[in-house]
């Protein structure tokens, strides 16, 4: 079954989206690392845990985090070694692994979140007006709904 190739406008939009994403991630990664020593991926994991009340099943965390599933296991190993998270078996059903944010991990979220939010504001939000932000949120929301997995 062949599918029609996207129109030039679609390819251009996709290319611009990828360049914007890569640029923003590099800028945020650098700023967070310089200010706190964390990587953006490390911050993402501990922020996801904080936003979920301090714990998630590994499978839920994998669906939410930027890391690949295999990369997430290595990242959790590193964060656990640093005392920012701990793993435990899921007691409800005996299957799976729960990842818990430690007090130390919560403190790292609290010190890193303002750095991250300032970067998001400076490099993204301040460059777009309210209408553009609303349109972008609505448009990308359609893609997220169709592409969610996990």
Order of alpha helices (4+ residues) and beta strands (2+ residues): alpha-alpha-beta-alpha-alpha-beta-beta-alpha-alpha
